Amino acid sequence: MTKWRPHPHIRVVATGLHWRDGRLLAAEVRDDAGRIKGVRPLGGEIEFGESWRAALVREFCEELGIDIAITGEPLVMENIFAHEGETGHEVMFIAEVAFPDGAFSGQDRIDFREDNGEQIVARWFDLADLDVEGGPSLYPTGLKDLLLEARDGTA
């Protein structure tokens, strides 16, 4: 199993929020022992000279093999975090995305591989089940509150 560690520099990433019946698509985040410690919406690093929009479309095409539509303007968030004792730092462009009609309909989970070969599982989660006792955390920390504020019109 690959042991992921944060990059030693600031990363700029694009992340897509896909909703199905009020549930958010997010990939499992595991600790070094393989236990699920949280979930994170799909996306990835923006390459030099690439716009956040182009990066988001590219990431979903690479990971899931689909062409998404970006349906709104991004939330921008700074994410300074710790993973297995290492500090990471990201600036994130987070936007709502739509899948092509019928993509993954009837599927409760999506299995795909990262560039490094790591097998990833993504599922749709109810926000109410995330960041609560006994449930997985939603990463980045603070995203759930931002999403609830945006939904309630208080952002």
MDAnalysis code that builds the backbone (N, CA, C; Angstrom):
import MDAnalysis as mda
import numpy as np

u = mda.Universe.empty(465, n_residues=155, atom_resindex=np.repeat(np.arange(155), 3), trajectory=True)
u.add_TopologyAttr("name", ["N", "CA", "C"] * 155)
u.add_TopologyAttr("resid", np.arange(1, 156))
u.add_TopologyAttr("resname", ["MET", "THR", "LYS", "TRP", "ARG", "PRO", "HIS", "PRO", "HIS", "ILE", "ARG", "VAL", "VAL", "ALA", "THR", "GLY", "LEU", "HIS", "TRP", "ARG", "ASP", "GLY", "ARG", "LEU", "LEU", "ALA", "ALA", "GLU", "VAL", "ARG", "ASP", "ASP", "ALA", "GLY", "ARG", "ILE", "LYS", "GLY", "VAL", "ARG", "PRO", "LEU", "GLY", "GLY", "GLU", "ILE", "GLU", "PHE", "GLY", "GLU", "SER", "TRP", "ARG", "ALA", "ALA", "LEU", "VAL", "ARG", "GLU", "PHE", "CYS", "GLU", "GLU", "LEU", "GLY", "ILE", "ASP", "ILE", "ALA", "ILE", "THR", "GLY", "GLU", "PRO", "LEU", "VAL", "MET", "GLU", "ASN", "ILE", "PHE", "ALA", "HIS", "GLU", "GLY", "GLU", "THR", "GLY", "HIS", "GLU", "VAL", "MET", "PHE", "ILE", "ALA", "GLU", "VAL", "ALA", "PHE", "PRO", "ASP", "GLY", "ALA", "PHE", "SER", "GLY", "GLN", "ASP", "ARG", "ILE", "ASP", "PHE", "ARG", "GLU", "ASP", "ASN", "GLY", "GLU", "GLN", "ILE", "VAL", "ALA", "ARG", "TRP", "PHE", "ASP", "LEU", "ALA", "ASP", "LEU", "ASP", "VAL", "GLU", "GLY", "GLY", "PRO", "SER", "LEU", "TYR", "PRO", "THR", "GLY", "LEU", "LYS", "ASP", "LEU", "LEU", "LEU", "GLU", "ALA", "ARG", "ASP", "GLY", "THR", "ALA"])
u.atoms.positions = np.array([
    [0.842, -1.178, 0.000],
    [0.000, 0.000, 0.000],
    [0.890, 1.245, 0.000],
    [0.564, 2.201, -0.841],
    [1.292, 3.456, -0.908],
    [0.982, 4.293, 0.325],
    [2.006, 4.831, 0.949],
    [1.810, 5.701, 2.111],
    [1.919, 7.140, 1.636],
    [0.773, 7.781, 1.496],
    [0.719, 9.144, 1.001],
    [1.175, 10.116, 2.072],
    [1.930, 11.111, 1.651],
    [2.344, 12.195, 2.528],
    [2.104, 13.516, 1.799],
    [1.798, 14.572, 2.558],
    [1.609, 15.881, 1.933],
    [2.886, 16.344, 1.232],
    [2.701, 17.127, 0.192],
    [3.837, 17.704, -0.524],
    [4.533, 18.732, 0.369],
    [5.835, 18.942, 0.189],
    [6.563, 19.894, 1.034],
    [6.465, 21.336, 0.529],
    [5.461, 21.609, -0.278],
    [5.247, 22.957, -0.804],
    [3.747, 23.219, -0.879],
    [3.373, 24.465, -1.098],
    [1.952, 24.798, -1.236],
    [1.457, 24.253, -2.571],
    [0.360, 23.521, -2.521],
    [-0.276, 23.009, -3.740],
    [-1.526, 23.825, -4.014],
    [-1.805, 24.043, -5.284],
    [-3.054, 24.671, -5.692],
    [-3.873, 23.579, -6.362],
    [-5.088, 23.357, -5.853],
    [-5.900, 22.237, -6.323],
    [-7.296, 22.702, -6.739],
    [-7.900, 21.912, -7.601],
    [-9.288, 22.114, -8.023],
    [-10.086, 20.906, -7.555],
    [-11.216, 21.166, -6.922],
    [-12.040, 20.113, -6.335],
    [-13.477, 20.277, -6.806],
    [-14.110, 19.163, -7.176],
    [-15.475, 19.201, -7.685],
    [-16.482, 18.642, -6.701],
    [-17.593, 19.346, -6.573],
    [-18.689, 18.909, -5.710],
    [-19.799, 18.353, -6.589],
    [-19.956, 17.039, -6.566],
    [-21.051, 16.409, -7.309],
    [-22.073, 15.899, -6.305],
    [-23.326, 16.278, -6.519],
    [-24.414, 15.909, -5.610],
    [-25.371, 14.955, -6.312],
    [-25.843, 13.972, -5.571],
    [-26.899, 13.073, -6.050],
    [-27.914, 12.954, -4.915],
    [-29.124, 13.385, -5.179],
    [-30.196, 13.320, -4.175],
    [-29.751, 13.934, -2.846],
    [-29.064, 15.073, -2.923],
    [-28.629, 15.774, -1.725],
    [-27.402, 15.196, -1.047],
    [-26.782, 14.208, -1.687],
    [-25.597, 13.558, -1.108],
    [-24.364, 13.917, -1.931],
    [-23.244, 14.136, -1.248],
    [-21.993, 14.582, -1.859],
    [-21.096, 13.401, -2.214],
    [-20.566, 13.414, -3.441],
    [-19.604, 12.386, -3.845],
    [-18.245, 12.713, -3.229],
    [-17.679, 11.751, -2.505],
    [-16.378, 11.951, -1.869],
    [-15.619, 10.627, -1.824],
    [-14.306, 10.733, -1.951],
    [-13.426, 9.566, -1.932],
    [-12.932, 9.302, -0.518],
    [-12.761, 8.038, -0.208],
    [-12.259, 7.646, 1.105],
    [-10.806, 8.090, 1.272],
    [-10.481, 8.581, 2.461],
    [-9.109, 8.937, 2.842],
    [-8.708, 7.965, 3.942],
    [-7.597, 7.272, 3.736],
    [-7.180, 6.235, 4.686],
    [-5.895, 6.629, 5.413],
    [-5.765, 6.113, 6.635],
    [-4.514, 6.295, 7.370],
    [-3.537, 5.199, 6.937],
    [-2.337, 5.203, 7.512],
    [-1.314, 4.234, 7.105],
    [-1.712, 2.789, 7.376],
    [-2.623, 2.570, 8.326],
    [-3.080, 1.213, 8.634],
    [-4.221, 0.771, 7.717],
    [-4.653, 1.663, 6.809],
    [-5.717, 1.313, 5.879],
    [-7.115, 1.619, 6.375],
    [-7.230, 2.216, 7.567],
    [-8.542, 2.565, 8.114],
    [-9.043, 3.862, 7.484],
    [-10.343, 3.926, 7.235],
    [-10.940, 5.149, 6.698],
    [-10.967, 6.192, 7.805],
    [-10.307, 7.318, 7.564],
    [-10.304, 8.395, 8.559],
    [-11.179, 9.557, 8.133],
    [-11.545, 9.577, 6.864],
    [-12.398, 10.645, 6.367],
    [-12.672, 10.470, 4.891],
    [-13.299, 11.485, 4.322],
    [-13.609, 11.498, 2.897],
    [-13.310, 12.891, 2.350],
    [-13.101, 12.950, 1.039],
    [-12.728, 14.203, 0.398],
    [-13.331, 14.229, -1.004],
    [-13.924, 15.358, -1.423],
    [-14.428, 15.445, -2.794],
    [-13.300, 15.220, -3.803],
    [-13.662, 14.813, -5.001],
    [-12.679, 14.481, -6.022],
    [-12.077, 15.733, -6.658],
    [-10.867, 15.573, -7.152],
    [-10.156, 16.656, -7.832],
    [-8.671, 16.403, -7.748],
    [-7.895, 17.454, -8.004],
    [-6.452, 17.281, -7.947],
    [-5.706, 18.566, -8.223],
    [-4.403, 18.421, -8.356],
    [-3.507, 19.566, -8.480],
    [-3.658, 20.266, -9.825],
    [-3.607, 21.587, -9.767],
    [-3.611, 22.411, -10.971],
    [-2.180, 22.465, -11.486],
    [-1.996, 22.151, -12.763],
    [-0.661, 22.172, -13.350],
    [-0.275, 23.594, -13.732],
    [1.030, 23.852, -13.810],
    [1.524, 25.177, -14.174],
    [0.934, 25.599, -15.521],
    [0.371, 26.808, -15.574],
    [-0.208, 27.334, -16.806],
    [-1.629, 26.868, -17.083],
    [-2.197, 26.065, -16.204],
    [-3.534, 25.509, -16.379],
    [-4.515, 26.277, -15.491],
    [-5.685, 26.572, -16.011],
    [-6.707, 27.226, -15.189],
    [-7.331, 26.205, -14.240],
    [-7.954, 26.703, -13.171],
    [-8.614, 25.785, -12.241],
    [-9.726, 25.027, -12.945],
    [-10.431, 25.698, -13.871],
    [-11.515, 25.027, -14.600],
    [-10.981, 23.871, -15.452],
    [-9.913, 24.139, -16.204],
    [-9.328, 23.093, -17.047],
    [-8.813, 21.938, -16.189],
    [-8.211, 22.259, -15.052],
    [-7.698, 21.211, -14.159],
    [-8.826, 20.337, -13.624],
    [-9.935, 20.957, -13.258],
    [-11.053, 20.198, -12.703],
    [-11.642, 19.255, -13.749],
    [-11.821, 19.750, -14.961],
    [-12.321, 18.897, -16.046],
    [-11.334, 17.758, -16.307],
    [-10.046, 18.071, -16.377],
    [-9.019, 17.055, -16.625],
    [-9.011, 15.992, -15.530],
    [-9.062, 16.414, -14.273],
    [-9.009, 15.458, -13.162],
    [-10.168, 14.461, -13.212],
    [-11.380, 14.935, -13.475],
    [-12.518, 14.011, -13.546],
    [-12.401, 13.094, -14.756],
    [-11.859, 13.610, -15.855],
    [-11.658, 12.769, -17.035],
    [-10.622, 11.684, -16.736],
    [-9.507, 12.064, -16.087],
    [-8.468, 11.089, -15.754],
    [-8.949, 10.069, -14.730],
    [-9.664, 10.527, -13.709],
    [-10.044, 9.633, -12.616],
    [-11.268, 8.784, -12.936],
    [-12.287, 9.405, -13.542],
    [-13.551, 8.693, -13.761],
    [-13.879, 8.442, -15.228],
    [-13.097, 9.035, -16.135],
    [-13.341, 8.832, -17.558],
    [-14.565, 9.551, -18.082],
    [-14.961, 10.657, -17.433],
    [-16.138, 11.411, -17.873],
    [-15.798, 12.882, -18.061],
    [-16.582, 13.535, -18.909],
    [-16.476, 14.978, -19.103],
    [-17.539, 15.642, -18.247],
    [-17.101, 16.420, -17.275],
    [-18.024, 17.108, -16.377],
    [-18.336, 18.496, -16.912],
    [-19.400, 19.078, -16.379],
    [-19.708, 20.493, -16.601],
    [-19.566, 21.192, -15.253],
    [-18.850, 22.300, -15.234],
    [-18.728, 23.106, -14.018],
    [-19.937, 24.022, -13.988],
    [-20.685, 23.989, -12.887],
    [-21.991, 24.659, -12.862],
    [-22.038, 25.917, -12.011],
    [-20.913, 26.384, -11.536],
    [-20.931, 27.606, -10.737],
    [-19.542, 28.138, -10.502],
    [-19.494, 29.250, -9.813],
    [-18.215, 29.860, -9.462],
    [-17.628, 29.146, -8.249],
    [-16.306, 29.201, -8.103],
    [-15.680, 28.433, -7.026],
    [-15.739, 29.117, -5.670],
    [-15.759, 28.283, -4.644],
    [-15.380, 28.714, -3.306],
    [-13.858, 28.605, -3.295],
    [-13.177, 29.536, -2.673],
    [-11.724, 29.447, -2.548],
    [-11.416, 29.272, -1.071],
    [-10.581, 28.291, -0.785],
    [-10.326, 27.916, 0.604],
    [-8.851, 27.583, 0.780],
    [-8.278, 28.020, 1.887],
    [-6.927, 27.613, 2.242],
    [-7.040, 26.424, 3.194],
    [-6.226, 25.416, 2.952],
    [-6.271, 24.189, 3.741],
    [-4.869, 23.877, 4.267],
    [-4.650, 24.107, 5.550],
    [-3.405, 23.712, 6.206],
    [-3.773, 22.554, 7.126],
    [-3.138, 21.413, 6.922],
    [-3.582, 20.198, 7.598],
    [-2.396, 19.332, 8.003],
    [-2.682, 18.339, 8.830],
    [-1.679, 17.340, 9.214],
    [-2.190, 15.970, 8.795],
    [-1.288, 15.156, 8.251],
    [-1.605, 13.771, 7.902],
    [-0.423, 12.913, 8.325],
    [-0.672, 11.994, 9.246],
    [0.365, 11.089, 9.742],
    [1.606, 11.866, 10.185],
    [1.385, 12.993, 10.873],
    [2.481, 13.770, 11.438],
    [3.155, 14.744, 10.492],
    [2.738, 14.780, 9.237],
    [3.314, 15.692, 8.241],
    [2.321, 16.809, 7.953],
    [2.831, 18.027, 7.747],
    [1.975, 19.173, 7.461],
    [1.828, 19.358, 5.957],
    [0.598, 19.629, 5.535],
    [0.311, 19.946, 4.143],
    [-0.329, 21.317, 4.047],
    [-0.241, 21.919, 2.873],
    [-0.779, 23.267, 2.664],
    [-1.314, 23.345, 1.237],
    [-2.598, 23.675, 1.111],
    [-3.248, 23.768, -0.195],
    [-4.066, 25.049, -0.284],
    [-4.146, 25.584, -1.483],
    [-5.136, 26.595, -1.827],
    [-6.086, 25.882, -2.782],
    [-7.372, 25.913, -2.450],
    [-8.349, 25.091, -3.159],
    [-9.400, 25.932, -3.875],
    [-9.659, 25.571, -5.129],
    [-10.800, 26.088, -5.880],
    [-11.833, 24.973, -5.861],
    [-12.983, 25.220, -5.239],
    [-13.992, 24.185, -5.016],
    [-15.270, 24.602, -5.727],
    [-15.715, 23.799, -6.704],
    [-16.872, 24.186, -7.509],
    [-17.830, 23.019, -7.701],
    [-19.095, 23.363, -7.868],
    [-20.126, 22.369, -8.175],
    [-19.915, 21.861, -9.601],
    [-20.118, 20.557, -9.790],
    [-19.986, 19.957, -11.111],
    [-21.189, 19.063, -11.398],
    [-21.477, 18.906, -12.681],
    [-22.546, 18.004, -13.127],
    [-21.924, 16.905, -13.980],
    [-22.443, 15.698, -13.832],
    [-22.010, 14.559, -14.632],
    [-22.876, 14.466, -15.883],
    [-22.367, 13.804, -16.930],
    [-23.213, 13.540, -18.093],
    [-24.424, 12.702, -17.673],
    [-25.533, 12.874, -18.376],
    [-26.744, 12.111, -18.070],
    [-26.436, 10.618, -18.014],
    [-26.880, 9.983, -16.955],
    [-26.731, 8.539, -16.804],
    [-25.399, 8.072, -16.246],
    [-24.419, 8.971, -16.105],
    [-23.101, 8.550, -15.613],
    [-23.214, 8.053, -14.172],
    [-22.826, 6.822, -13.965],
    [-22.791, 6.172, -12.652],
    [-24.171, 6.049, -12.004],
    [-25.236, 6.201, -12.785],
    [-26.573, 6.037, -12.209],
    [-26.737, 4.582, -11.778],
    [-27.371, 4.397, -10.647],
    [-27.563, 3.057, -10.115],
    [-26.362, 2.513, -9.363],
    [-25.251, 3.244, -9.352],
    [-24.071, 2.804, -8.615],
    [-24.006, 3.530, -7.281],
    [-23.746, 2.775, -6.221],
    [-23.576, 3.370, -4.899],
    [-22.142, 3.793, -4.650],
    [-21.221, 3.231, -5.436],
    [-19.805, 3.550, -5.270],
    [-19.127, 3.581, -6.628],
    [-18.016, 4.292, -6.663],
    [-17.187, 4.366, -7.860],
    [-15.778, 3.958, -7.449],
    [-15.215, 2.992, -8.151],
    [-13.838, 2.559, -7.906],
    [-12.959, 3.095, -9.027],
    [-11.827, 3.688, -8.670],
    [-10.893, 4.186, -9.676],
    [-9.482, 4.154, -9.109],
    [-8.495, 4.420, -9.974],
    [-7.096, 4.433, -9.550],
    [-6.510, 5.830, -9.720],
    [-5.702, 6.223, -8.739],
    [-4.936, 7.466, -8.834],
    [-3.758, 7.240, -9.780],
    [-3.075, 8.326, -10.144],
    [-1.904, 8.225, -11.020],
    [-0.836, 7.294, -10.456],
    [-0.723, 7.234, -9.128],
    [0.296, 6.391, -8.494],
    [-0.133, 4.928, -8.372],
    [-1.312, 4.592, -8.909],
    [-1.802, 3.221, -8.879],
    [-2.671, 2.879, -7.687],
    [-2.785, 3.809, -6.737],
    [-3.590, 3.551, -5.544],
    [-5.062, 3.392, -5.910],
    [-5.668, 2.311, -5.393],
    [-7.094, 2.060, -5.612],
    [-7.903, 2.967, -4.690],
    [-8.876, 3.685, -5.253],
    [-9.694, 4.637, -4.504],
    [-11.162, 4.235, -4.621],
    [-11.898, 4.419, -3.531],
    [-13.342, 4.196, -3.522],
    [-14.012, 5.524, -3.203],
    [-14.984, 5.900, -4.026],
    [-15.776, 7.106, -3.775],
    [-17.235, 6.691, -3.631],
    [-17.930, 7.390, -2.751],
    [-19.354, 7.142, -2.503],
    [-20.050, 8.481, -2.314],
    [-21.383, 8.445, -2.321],
    [-22.170, 9.637, -2.033],
    [-22.524, 9.633, -0.550],
    [-22.275, 10.763, 0.111],
    [-22.480, 10.894, 1.557],
    [-23.450, 12.025, 1.860],
    [-24.294, 11.796, 2.855],
    [-25.144, 12.856, 3.386],
    [-24.268, 13.728, 4.282],
    [-24.311, 15.049, 4.092],
    [-23.499, 15.943, 4.926],
    [-23.754, 15.725, 6.414],
    [-24.994, 15.383, 6.771],
    [-25.339, 15.182, 8.182],
    [-24.567, 14.022, 8.807],
    [-24.057, 13.101, 7.978],
    [-23.323, 11.944, 8.488],
    [-21.820, 12.186, 8.584],
    [-21.359, 13.353, 8.149],
    [-19.931, 13.670, 8.139],
    [-19.592, 14.632, 9.271],
    [-18.386, 14.529, 9.777],
    [-17.907, 15.381, 10.880],
    [-18.767, 15.234, 12.132],
    [-19.252, 14.022, 12.375],
    [-20.020, 13.742, 13.593],
    [-19.392, 12.536, 14.297],
    [-19.675, 12.410, 15.579],
    [-19.161, 11.287, 16.369],
    [-19.497, 9.963, 15.680],
    [-18.481, 9.145, 15.443],
    [-18.681, 7.843, 14.830],
    [-18.738, 7.858, 13.319],
    [-18.717, 9.040, 12.713],
    [-18.754, 9.142, 11.262],
    [-17.433, 9.649, 10.723],
    [-17.230, 9.509, 9.423],
    [-15.976, 10.004, 8.851],
    [-15.928, 11.534, 8.841],
    [-14.716, 12.066, 8.850],
    [-14.513, 13.508, 8.715],
    [-14.631, 13.890, 7.248],
    [-15.081, 15.109, 6.982],
    [-15.072, 15.642, 5.625],
    [-13.860, 16.546, 5.509],
    [-12.999, 16.224, 4.552],
    [-11.812, 17.040, 4.296],
    [-12.031, 17.862, 3.035],
    [-11.498, 19.059, 2.988],
    [-10.715, 19.704, 4.032],
    [-11.582, 20.118, 5.221],
    [-10.943, 20.203, 6.389],
    [-11.638, 20.650, 7.593],
    [-12.249, 22.022, 7.334],
    [-13.500, 22.182, 7.700],
    [-14.201, 23.443, 7.482],
    [-15.066, 23.454, 6.238],
    [-14.882, 22.472, 5.344],
    [-15.676, 22.447, 4.112],
    [-17.156, 22.244, 4.409],
    [-17.479, 21.380, 5.351],
    [-18.890, 21.136, 5.665],
    [-19.573, 22.435, 6.067],
    [-18.941, 23.213, 6.938],
    [-19.534, 24.487, 7.361],
    [-19.709, 25.439, 6.186],
    [-18.707, 25.510, 5.295],
    [-18.832, 26.367, 4.110],
    [-20.006, 25.937, 3.236],
    [-20.159, 24.629, 3.045],
    [-21.250, 24.121, 2.213],
    [-22.605, 24.410, 2.846],
    [-22.706, 24.231, 4.153],
    [-23.970, 24.518, 4.838],
    [-24.291, 26.006, 4.779],
    [-23.285, 26.865, 4.948],
    [-23.499, 28.312, 4.847],
    [-23.940, 28.699, 3.441],
    [-23.302, 28.117, 2.427],
    [-23.664, 28.424, 1.040],
    [-25.095, 27.968, 0.749],
    [-25.458, 26.797, 1.258],
    [-26.808, 26.267, 1.043],
    [-27.855, 27.131, 1.732],
    [-27.509, 27.605, 2.935],
    [-28.452, 28.410, 3.714],
    [-28.417, 29.888, 3.348],
    [-27.496, 30.267, 2.441],
    [-27.411, 31.659, 2.012],
    [-26.733, 32.578, 3.001],
    [-25.938, 32.009, 3.920],
    [-25.258, 32.853, 4.905],
    [-23.782, 33.040, 4.583],
    [-23.330, 32.486, 3.464],
    [-21.905, 32.600, 3.106],
    [-21.608, 33.952, 2.502],
])
